Structures are given as structure tokens and as C-alpha cells.
Amino acid sequence: MRDGYPTPRFLGDPPDVHVGRVRVNPENPRGLWMWVVADNLQVGAALNAFLIAQLAIANNLIGET
């Protein structure tokens, strides 16, 4: 990690999805902006999106309206 958030150059475990710099969307308090680093060719972009959503729900970051 460099500067406190993940970057592709400095991460060594391609199967993992790394999320950093999570911010609330100023135009939508239920929306998030985040920096995501993953090897989409190895893991698959759809699976990455699913895993991120699953963790966000488990940590009460997003949920039912």
C-alpha cells in the first residue's frame, strides 16, 4: 500500500480485492465513492462487485431503503 490506500503497483496478492478511500457521495448520503483495486482478469469483475456489495451489507454500510 502507498499513501494509505491500495494501488495495483504495490499489491502482491492478485486473487484479493482491495478497497480504500471510501467516501460518502455528497449528492447522495446513501451512495459511496471508493477506490477499488483488483485483477479483474483473474477474479472476474462481476464477482468483485458482488464481494464488495456483500461486505458493505455485512458491515451495515448499505442496506434496505
CORVEN-V648227 format. One record per pair of residues at least 4 apart in sequence whose ideal C-beta (glycine too) atoms are under 8 Angstrom apart, sorted by the first residue. I is the first residue (numbers start at 1). J is the second residue. If there is no record, write none. Layout:
i->I j->J
i->I j->J
This chain:
i->1 j->5
i->1 j->6
i->1 j->7
i->1 j->10
i->1 j->11
i->1 j->20
i->2 j->7
i->2 j->9
i->2 j->10
i->3 j->7
i->4 j->20
i->5 j->20
i->5 j->21
i->5 j->35
i->6 j->10
i->6 j->11
i->6 j->18
i->6 j->19
i->6 j->20
i->6 j->35
i->6 j->37
i->7 j->11
i->7 j->37
i->8 j->37
i->11 j->16
i->11 j->18
i->11 j->37
i->14 j->39
i->14 j->42
i->14 j->43
i->15 j->39
i->15 j->42
i->15 j->43
i->16 j->38
i->17 j->36
i->17 j->37
i->17 j->38
i->17 j->43
i->17 j->48
i->17 j->51
i->17 j->52
i->18 j->36
i->18 j->37
i->18 j->38
i->19 j->34
i->19 j->35
i->19 j->36
i->19 j->37
i->19 j->52
i->19 j->55
i->20 j->34
i->20 j->35
i->20 j->37
i->21 j->33
i->21 j->34
i->21 j->35
i->22 j->32
i->22 j->33
i->22 j->34
i->22 j->35
i->22 j->61
i->23 j->32
i->23 j->33
i->23 j->34
i->24 j->29
i->24 j->31
i->24 j->32
i->24 j->33
i->25 j->29
i->25 j->31
i->25 j->32
i->25 j->33
i->27 j->31
i->30 j->62
i->30 j->65
i->32 j->56
i->32 j->61
i->32 j->62
i->34 j->52
i->36 j->48
i->36 j->52
i->38 j->43
i->38 j->48
i->39 j->43
i->40 j->44
i->40 j->45
i->40 j->48
i->43 j->47
i->43 j->48
i->44 j->48
i->45 j->49
i->46 j->50
i->47 j->51
i->48 j->52
i->49 j->53
i->50 j->54
i->51 j->55
i->52 j->56
i->53 j->57
i->53 j->62
i->54 j->58
i->55 j->59
i->56 j->61
i->56 j->62
i->57 j->61
i->57 j->62
i->57 j->63
